Amino acid sequence: MTLDAAYALGDEANRGHFAPGTYADITILTRDVALGTPDEIRATAVIATIVGGQTSFCADPEFRP
């Protein structure tokens, strides 16, 4: 969620930015999809997903909490 969307919900203190204690759902990819060709975007893999501050997926078992 962007800060503007969080503001519209009246929850900009907890959402819309990265800071300790705020909600953050993050997906970490192997490349910047904004700079990729369609084929590169299709080949992009998910490295990890964090939902509500908890790792819900991590491709590398060595780094799982």
N, CA, C and O atoms as a Tinker XYZ file with bonds, in Angstrom:
   260  protein
     1  N      0.846000   -1.162000    0.000000    73     2
     2  CA     0.000000    0.000000    0.000000    64     1     3
     3  C      0.898000    1.234000    0.000000    63     2     4     5
     4  O      1.910000    1.274000    0.699000    81     3
     5  N      0.532000    2.202000   -0.761000    73     3     6
     6  CA     1.279000    3.463000   -0.784000    64     5     7
     7  C      0.862000    4.333000    0.396000    63     6     8     9
     8  O     -0.168000    4.084000    1.023000    81     7
     9  N      1.653000    5.341000    0.693000    73     7    10
    10  CA     1.327000    6.245000    1.792000    64     9    11
    11  C      0.031000    6.997000    1.516000    63    10    12    13
    12  O     -0.751000    7.248000    2.433000    81    11
    13  N     -0.199000    7.359000    0.253000    73    11    14
    14  CA    -1.449000    8.050000   -0.085000    64    13    15
    15  C     -2.666000    7.166000    0.180000    63    14    16    17
    16  O     -3.679000    7.643000    0.693000    81    15
    17  N     -2.573000    5.896000   -0.163000    73    15    18
    18  CA    -3.685000    4.972000    0.084000    64    17    19
    19  C     -3.879000    4.770000    1.585000    63    18    20    21
    20  O     -5.012000    4.705000    2.062000    81    19
    21  N     -2.778000    4.670000    2.327000    73    19    22
    22  CA    -2.879000    4.540000    3.784000    64    21    23
    23  C     -3.526000    5.785000    4.392000    63    22    24    25
    24  O     -4.332000    5.684000    5.317000    81    23
    25  N     -3.173000    6.946000    3.871000    73    23    26
    26  CA    -3.772000    8.198000    4.339000    64    25    27
    27  C     -5.285000    8.183000    4.093000    63    26    28    29
    28  O     -6.065000    8.595000    4.953000    81    27
    29  N     -5.688000    7.709000    2.920000    73    27    30
    30  CA    -7.118000    7.653000    2.586000    64    29    31
    31  C     -7.869000    6.734000    3.544000    63    30    32    33
    32  O     -9.050000    6.950000    3.818000    81    31
    33  N     -7.188000    5.712000    4.051000    73    31    34
    34  CA    -7.804000    4.811000    5.030000    64    33    35
    35  C     -7.696000    5.344000    6.456000    63    34    36    37
    36  O     -8.284000    4.784000    7.382000    81    35
    37  N     -6.944000    6.424000    6.625000    73    35    38
    38  CA    -6.738000    6.970000    7.960000    64    37    39
    39  C     -5.763000    6.155000    8.787000    63    38    40    41
    40  O     -5.819000    6.180000   10.016000    81    39
    41  N     -4.857000    5.421000    8.117000    73    39    42
    42  CA    -3.925000    4.543000    8.822000    64    41    43
    43  C     -2.484000    4.762000    8.369000    63    42    44    45
    44  O     -1.698000    3.817000    8.302000    81    43
    45  N     -2.138000    6.019000    8.059000    73    43    46
    46  CA    -0.791000    6.300000    7.563000    64    45    47
    47  C      0.287000    6.102000    8.622000    63    46    48    49
    48  O      1.466000    6.008000    8.280000    81    47
    49  N     -0.082000    6.037000    9.890000    73    47    50
    50  CA     0.902000    5.777000   10.940000    64    49    51
    51  C      1.405000    4.333000   10.897000    63    50    52    53
    52  O      2.532000    4.056000   11.307000    81    51
    53  N      0.569000    3.412000   10.401000    73    51    54
    54  CA     0.922000    1.993000   10.409000    64    53    55
    55  C      1.200000    1.397000    9.034000    63    54    56    57
    56  O      1.758000    0.304000    8.940000    81    55
    57  N      0.825000    2.089000    7.979000    73    55    58
    58  CA     0.921000    1.511000    6.633000    64    57    59
    59  C      1.508000    2.524000    5.652000    63    58    60    61
    60  O      1.540000    3.726000    5.915000    81    59
    61  N      1.968000    2.005000    4.517000    73    59    62
    62  CA     2.384000    2.874000    3.425000    64    61    63
    63  C      3.845000    3.268000    3.438000    63    62    64    65
    64  O      4.298000    3.991000    2.551000    81    63
    65  N      4.595000    2.803000    4.437000    73    63    66
    66  CA     6.024000    3.107000    4.497000    64    65    67
    67  C      6.725000    2.019000    5.319000    63    66    68    69
    68  O      6.080000    1.278000    6.061000    81    67
    69  N      8.040000    1.934000    5.176000    73    67    70
    70  CA     8.829000    0.966000    5.922000    64    69    71
    71  C      9.428000    1.640000    7.147000    63    70    72    73
    72  O     10.216000    2.578000    7.026000    81    71
    73  N      9.055000    1.165000    8.309000    73    71    74
    74  CA     9.602000    1.662000    9.563000    64    73    75
    75  C      9.328000    0.608000   10.634000    63    74    76    77
    76  O      8.377000   -0.163000   10.506000    81    75
    77  N     10.136000    0.562000   11.674000    73    75    78
    78  CA     9.874000   -0.404000   12.749000    64    77    79
    79  C      8.464000   -0.227000   13.304000    63    78    80    81
    80  O      8.025000    0.889000   13.579000    81    79
    81  N      7.769000   -1.345000   13.461000    73    79    82
    82  CA     6.426000   -1.327000   14.018000    64    81    83
    83  C      5.309000   -1.122000   13.012000    63    82    84    85
    84  O      4.137000   -1.177000   13.384000    81    83
    85  N      5.640000   -0.886000   11.737000    73    83    86
    86  CA     4.592000   -0.716000   10.729000    64    85    87
    87  C      4.331000   -2.044000   10.030000    63    86    88    89
    88  O      5.157000   -2.956000   10.083000    81    87
    89  N      3.193000   -2.144000    9.383000    73    87    90
    90  CA     2.861000   -3.339000    8.622000    64    89    91
    91  C      3.645000   -3.314000    7.317000    63    90    92    93
    92  O      3.776000   -2.270000    6.677000    81    91
    93  N      4.160000   -4.464000    6.933000    73    91    94
    94  CA     4.887000   -4.515000    5.674000    64    93    95
    95  C      4.718000   -5.898000    5.056000    63    94    96    97
    96  O      5.082000   -6.906000    5.663000    81    95
    97  N      4.177000   -5.941000    3.874000    73    95    98
    98  CA     4.119000   -7.167000    3.086000    64    97    99
    99  C      5.069000   -6.947000    1.923000    63    98   100   101
   100  O      4.878000   -6.039000    1.115000    81    99
   101  N      6.098000   -7.790000    1.845000    73    99   102
   102  CA     7.168000   -7.583000    0.879000    64   101   103
   103  C      7.414000   -8.863000    0.105000    63   102   104   105
   104  O      7.429000   -9.952000    0.678000    81   103
   105  N      7.607000   -8.732000   -1.194000    73   103   106
   106  CA     8.054000   -9.843000   -2.024000    64   105   107
   107  C      9.400000   -9.459000   -2.606000    63   106   108   109
   108  O      9.537000   -8.404000   -3.227000    81   107
   109  N     10.394000  -10.313000   -2.408000    73   107   110
   110  CA    11.739000  -10.072000   -2.907000    64   109   111
   111  C     11.935000  -10.942000   -4.141000    63   110   112   113
   112  O     11.770000  -12.161000   -4.086000    81   111
   113  N     12.288000  -10.305000   -5.258000    73   111   114
   114  CA    12.434000  -10.994000   -6.539000    64   113   115
   115  C     13.897000  -11.060000   -6.952000    63   114   116   117
   116  O     14.746000  -10.375000   -6.381000    81   115
   117  N     14.184000  -11.889000   -7.949000    73   115   118
   118  CA    15.559000  -12.044000   -8.429000    64   117   119
   119  C     16.002000  -10.913000   -9.339000    63   118   120   121
   120  O     17.184000  -10.817000   -9.669000    81   119
   121  N     15.085000  -10.060000   -9.750000    73   119   122
   122  CA    15.449000   -8.931000  -10.615000    64   121   123
   123  C     14.421000   -7.821000  -10.481000    63   122   124   125
   124  O     13.343000   -8.008000   -9.918000    81   123
   125  N     14.781000   -6.668000  -11.008000    73   123   126
   126  CA    13.874000   -5.522000  -11.034000    64   125   127
   127  C     12.955000   -5.683000  -12.240000    63   126   128   129
   128  O     13.385000   -5.475000  -13.375000    81   127
   129  N     11.710000   -6.046000  -12.011000    73   127   130
   130  CA    10.793000   -6.313000  -13.120000    64   129   131
   131  C     10.440000   -5.046000  -13.890000    63   130   132   133
   132  O      9.981000   -5.127000  -15.030000    81   131
   133  N     10.646000   -3.887000  -13.292000    73   131   134
   134  CA    10.367000   -2.637000  -14.001000    64   133   135
   135  C     11.367000   -2.392000  -15.126000    63   134   136   137
   136  O     11.104000   -1.609000  -16.038000    81   135
   137  N     12.514000   -3.064000  -15.057000    73   135   138
   138  CA    13.556000   -2.865000  -16.074000    64   137   139
   139  C     13.691000   -4.052000  -17.022000    63   138   140   141
   140  O     14.534000   -4.033000  -17.919000    81   139
   141  N     12.875000   -5.078000  -16.837000    73   139   142
   142  CA    13.023000   -6.295000  -17.621000    64   141   143
   143  C     12.195000   -6.324000  -18.880000    63   142   144   145
   144  O     11.182000   -5.636000  -19.009000    81   143
   145  N     12.660000   -7.148000  -19.811000    73   143   146
   146  CA    11.877000   -7.444000  -21.009000    64   145   147
   147  C     10.776000   -8.421000  -20.609000    63   146   148   149
   148  O     10.849000   -9.003000  -19.527000    81   147
   149  N      9.760000   -8.620000  -21.445000    73   147   150
   150  CA     8.729000   -9.598000  -21.098000    64   149   151
   151  C      9.305000  -10.983000  -20.773000    63   150   152   153
   152  O      8.850000  -11.629000  -19.829000    81   151
   153  N     10.289000  -11.440000  -21.531000    73   151   154
   154  CA    10.882000  -12.747000  -21.247000    64   153   155
   155  C     11.620000  -12.755000  -19.909000    63   154   156   157
   156  O     11.558000  -13.739000  -19.172000    81   155
   157  N     12.319000  -11.658000  -19.595000    73   155   158
   158  CA    13.022000  -11.574000  -18.315000    64   157   159
   159  C     12.041000  -11.535000  -17.148000    63   158   160   161
   160  O     12.284000  -12.135000  -16.101000    81   159
   161  N     10.945000  -10.834000  -17.334000    73   159   162
   162  CA     9.931000  -10.773000  -16.283000    64   161   163
   163  C      9.344000  -12.156000  -16.036000    63   162   164   165
   164  O      9.157000  -12.552000  -14.885000    81   163
   165  N      9.055000  -12.892000  -17.098000    73   163   166
   166  CA     8.525000  -14.246000  -16.937000    64   165   167
   167  C      9.516000  -15.167000  -16.238000    63   166   168   169
   168  O      9.107000  -16.095000  -15.541000    81   167
   169  N     10.810000  -14.925000  -16.413000    73   167   170
   170  CA    11.851000  -15.764000  -15.800000    64   169   171
   171  C     12.180000  -15.338000  -14.374000    63   170   172   173
   172  O     12.996000  -15.983000  -13.715000    81   171
   173  N     11.573000  -14.283000  -13.892000    73   171   174
   174  CA    11.847000  -13.797000  -12.546000    64   173   175
   175  C     11.311000  -14.782000  -11.514000    63   174   176   177
   176  O     10.203000  -15.302000  -11.644000    81   175
   177  N     12.117000  -15.026000  -10.494000    73   175   178
   178  CA    11.714000  -15.939000   -9.416000    64   177   179
   179  C     11.545000  -15.161000   -8.116000    63   178   180   181
   180  O     12.130000  -14.096000   -7.923000    81   179
   181  N     10.743000  -15.716000   -7.248000    73   179   182
   182  CA    10.545000  -15.139000   -5.926000    64   181   183
   183  C     11.615000  -15.704000   -4.998000    63   182   184   185
   184  O     11.787000  -16.919000   -4.893000    81   183
   185  N     12.328000  -14.805000   -4.327000    73   183   186
   186  CA    13.337000  -15.219000   -3.356000    64   185   187
   187  C     12.693000  -15.405000   -1.986000    63   186   188   189
   188  O     12.944000  -16.397000   -1.301000    81   187
   189  N     11.864000  -14.445000   -1.596000    73   187   190
   190  CA    11.209000  -14.533000   -0.285000    64   189   191
   191  C      9.964000  -13.660000   -0.269000    63   190   192   193
   192  O      9.844000  -12.702000   -1.032000    81   191
   193  N      9.043000  -14.011000    0.614000    73   191   194
   194  CA     7.841000  -13.222000    0.840000    64   193   195
   195  C      7.681000  -13.032000    2.340000    63   194   196   197
   196  O      7.753000  -13.989000    3.112000    81   195
   197  N      7.464000  -11.783000    2.741000    73   195   198
   198  CA     7.268000  -11.444000    4.148000    64   197   199
   199  C      5.882000  -10.827000    4.274000    63   198   200   201
   200  O      5.567000   -9.861000    3.578000    81   199
   201  N      5.059000  -11.374000    5.151000    73   199   202
   202  CA     3.692000  -10.898000    5.348000    64   201   203
   203  C      3.509000  -10.563000    6.823000    63   202   204   205
   204  O      3.689000  -11.416000    7.692000    81   203
   205  N      3.154000   -9.326000    7.092000    73   203   206
   206  CA     2.946000   -8.894000    8.467000    64   205   207
   207  C      4.183000   -9.047000    9.337000    63   206   208   209
   208  O      4.077000   -9.288000   10.540000    81   207
   209  N      5.345000   -8.908000    8.735000    73   207   210
   210  CA     6.593000   -9.004000    9.477000    64   209   211
   211  C      7.105000  -10.423000    9.661000    63   210   212   213
   212  O      8.165000  -10.616000   10.257000    81   211
   213  N      6.384000  -11.418000    9.166000    73   211   214
   214  CA     6.785000  -12.817000    9.297000    64   213   215
   215  C      7.113000  -13.389000    7.923000    63   214   216   217
   216  O      6.370000  -13.176000    6.965000    81   215
   217  N      8.215000  -14.108000    7.825000    73   215   218
   218  CA     8.581000  -14.745000    6.560000    64   217   219
   219  C      7.593000  -15.864000    6.273000    63   218   220   221
   220  O      7.481000  -16.814000    7.048000    81   219
   221  N      6.878000  -15.753000    5.160000    73   219   222
   222  CA     5.913000  -16.792000    4.799000    64   221   223
   223  C      6.451000  -17.708000    3.708000    63   222   224   225
   224  O      5.944000  -18.812000    3.513000    81   223
   225  N      7.490000  -17.245000    2.988000    73   223   226
   226  CA     8.142000  -18.075000    1.983000    64   225   227
   227  C      9.588000  -17.634000    1.865000    63   226   228   229
   228  O      9.882000  -16.439000    1.846000    81   227
   229  N     10.491000  -18.604000    1.785000    73   227   230
   230  CA    11.896000  -18.313000    1.526000    64   229   231
   231  C     12.431000  -19.451000    0.659000    63   230   232   233
   232  O     12.398000  -20.614000    1.060000    81   231
   233  N     12.920000  -19.112000   -0.519000    73   231   234
   234  CA    13.366000  -20.119000   -1.467000    64   233   235
   235  C     14.603000  -20.870000   -0.991000    63   234   236   237
   236  O     14.802000  -22.027000   -1.360000    81   235
   237  N     15.434000  -20.229000   -0.179000    73   235   238
   238  CA    16.669000  -20.840000    0.297000    64   237   239
   239  C     16.487000  -21.304000    1.732000    63   238   240   241
   240  O     16.402000  -20.475000    2.638000    81   239
   241  N     16.424000  -22.609000    1.958000    73   239   242
   242  CA    16.170000  -23.108000    3.313000    64   241   243
   243  C     17.219000  -22.646000    4.322000    63   242   244   245
   244  O     16.934000  -22.590000    5.518000    81   243
   245  N     18.417000  -22.319000    3.867000    73   243   246
   246  CA    19.471000  -21.888000    4.765000    64   245   247
   247  C     19.133000  -20.566000    5.457000    63   246   248   249
   248  O     19.626000  -20.291000    6.551000    81   247
   249  N     18.290000  -19.748000    4.817000    73   247   250
   250  CA    17.944000  -18.439000    5.354000    64   249   251
   251  C     16.578000  -18.376000    5.997000    63   250   252   253
   252  O     16.144000  -17.301000    6.410000    81   251
   253  N     15.890000  -19.497000    6.093000    73   251   254
   254  CA    14.565000  -19.494000    6.736000    64   253   255
   255  C     14.711000  -19.333000    8.236000    63   254   256   257
   256  O     15.594000  -19.935000    8.848000    81   255
   257  N     13.846000  -18.521000    8.830000    73   255   258
   258  CA    13.914000  -18.357000   10.307000    64   257   259
   259  C     13.431000  -19.597000   11.029000    63   258   260
   260  O     13.421000  -19.630000   12.259000    81   259
